[in-house]
Amino acid sequence: MPFDKRENLKSAILKRKARIASIDAILSRPASSGHGWGYKPSATGRQNLAEERERLLMSVRDLEQQIARMATVRQSTRPATKPAVRPVAPLQDEADEKSVSIRVARKLADPEGSPSMTVREAMQALSISKATTYRWLNEGRLKRVSLNKPGETRKAVRISTASVKHALEKTED
């Protein structure tokens, strides 16, 4: 089954819009009086739902912009050769984005010299979200690399550069 990023984005938008609709239905109910049937959130609960609704609306807007960017990329002429690193969604800070992009390109060019990547670098290289990155780790699409020393309790998550490169090649096919 080929990976279709556009369909995944559309599915994510639909799920968020469904949650927004359910929040709207909950917020349209009168405030809780302490008895009766159905869920009627308190003032704090209503505020939390309103904040969640705003986050979801921003997320939907971002996903729709990502789909629009994908459409413009498909309409433009493609180069004859494949680029070394696929273009990715921008990060919050431009300087940070450039440094992460440079590290990703360097690591993908020489996986033996840089055997592991951070989660953020893998997200950047594959153009996927943090949640998708961890899901792919759990599914085995990406390989986790342990850098912990014996007796260490903190689990640093690093991802094999070779597995990221392999996933990148699979998604381009």
CORTAGI-V21384 format. One record per residue. N is the residue number from 1. RES is the residue in one small letter. PHI is phi as a letter, one per 20 degrees, with the letter a starting at -180 (none if undefined). Layout:
n=N res=RES phi=PHI
n=N res=RES phi=PHI
This chain:
n=1 res=m phi=none
n=2 res=p phi=f
n=3 res=f phi=e
n=4 res=d phi=c
n=5 res=k phi=f
n=6 res=r phi=f
n=7 res=e phi=f
n=8 res=n phi=f
n=9 res=l phi=f
n=10 res=k phi=f
n=11 res=s phi=f
n=12 res=a phi=f
n=13 res=i phi=f
n=14 res=l phi=f
n=15 res=k phi=f
n=16 res=r phi=f
n=17 res=k phi=f
n=18 res=a phi=f
n=19 res=r phi=f
n=20 res=i phi=f
n=21 res=a phi=f
n=22 res=s phi=f
n=23 res=i phi=f
n=24 res=d phi=g
n=25 res=a phi=f
n=26 res=i phi=f
n=27 res=l phi=f
n=28 res=s phi=f
n=29 res=r phi=f
n=30 res=p phi=f
n=31 res=a phi=g
n=32 res=s phi=f
n=33 res=s phi=d
n=34 res=g phi=n
n=35 res=h phi=b
n=36 res=g phi=o
n=37 res=w phi=e
n=38 res=g phi=n
n=39 res=y phi=e
n=40 res=k phi=c
n=41 res=p phi=f
n=42 res=s phi=f
n=43 res=a phi=f
n=44 res=t phi=f
n=45 res=g phi=f
n=46 res=r phi=f
n=47 res=q phi=f
n=48 res=n phi=f
n=49 res=l phi=f
n=50 res=a phi=f
n=51 res=e phi=f
n=52 res=e phi=f
n=53 res=r phi=f
n=54 res=e phi=f
n=55 res=r phi=f
n=56 res=l phi=f
n=57 res=l phi=f
n=58 res=m phi=f
n=59 res=s phi=f
n=60 res=v phi=f
n=61 res=r phi=f
n=62 res=d phi=f
n=63 res=l phi=f
n=64 res=e phi=f
n=65 res=q phi=f
n=66 res=q phi=f
n=67 res=i phi=f
n=68 res=a phi=f
n=69 res=r phi=f
n=70 res=m phi=f
n=71 res=a phi=f
n=72 res=t phi=f
n=73 res=v phi=f
n=74 res=r phi=f
n=75 res=q phi=f
n=76 res=s phi=f
n=77 res=t phi=f
n=78 res=r phi=e
n=79 res=p phi=f
n=80 res=a phi=f
n=81 res=t phi=d
n=82 res=k phi=f
n=83 res=p phi=f
n=84 res=a phi=f
n=85 res=v phi=c
n=86 res=r phi=f
n=87 res=p phi=f
n=88 res=v phi=c
n=89 res=a phi=f
n=90 res=p phi=f
n=91 res=l phi=e
n=92 res=q phi=f
n=93 res=d phi=d
n=94 res=e phi=f
n=95 res=a phi=f
n=96 res=d phi=f
n=97 res=e phi=f
n=98 res=k phi=f
n=99 res=s phi=f
n=100 res=v phi=f
n=101 res=s phi=f
n=102 res=i phi=f
n=103 res=r phi=f
n=104 res=v phi=f
n=105 res=a phi=f
n=106 res=r phi=f
n=107 res=k phi=f
n=108 res=l phi=f
n=109 res=a phi=f
n=110 res=d phi=c
n=111 res=p phi=f
n=112 res=e phi=f
n=113 res=g phi=f
n=114 res=s phi=c
n=115 res=p phi=f
n=116 res=s phi=c
n=117 res=m phi=c
n=118 res=t phi=f
n=119 res=v phi=f
n=120 res=r phi=f
n=121 res=e phi=f
n=122 res=a phi=f
n=123 res=m phi=g
n=124 res=q phi=f
n=125 res=a phi=f
n=126 res=l phi=e
n=127 res=s phi=l
n=128 res=i phi=c
n=129 res=s phi=e
n=130 res=k phi=f
n=131 res=a phi=f
n=132 res=t phi=f
n=133 res=t phi=g
n=134 res=y phi=f
n=135 res=r phi=f
n=136 res=w phi=f
n=137 res=l phi=f
n=138 res=n phi=f
n=139 res=e phi=f
n=140 res=g phi=n
n=141 res=r phi=f
n=142 res=l phi=d
n=143 res=k phi=d
n=144 res=r phi=e
n=145 res=v phi=d
n=146 res=s phi=e
n=147 res=l phi=d
n=148 res=n phi=f
n=149 res=k phi=e
n=150 res=p phi=g
n=151 res=g phi=n
n=152 res=e phi=f
n=153 res=t phi=e
n=154 res=r phi=f
n=155 res=k phi=d
n=156 res=a phi=f
n=157 res=v phi=e
n=158 res=r phi=c
n=159 res=i phi=c
n=160 res=s phi=f
n=161 res=t phi=f
n=162 res=a phi=f
n=163 res=s phi=f
n=164 res=v phi=f
n=165 res=k phi=f
n=166 res=h phi=f
n=167 res=a phi=f
n=168 res=l phi=f
n=169 res=e phi=f
n=170 res=k phi=f
n=171 res=t phi=f
n=172 res=e phi=f
n=173 res=d phi=f
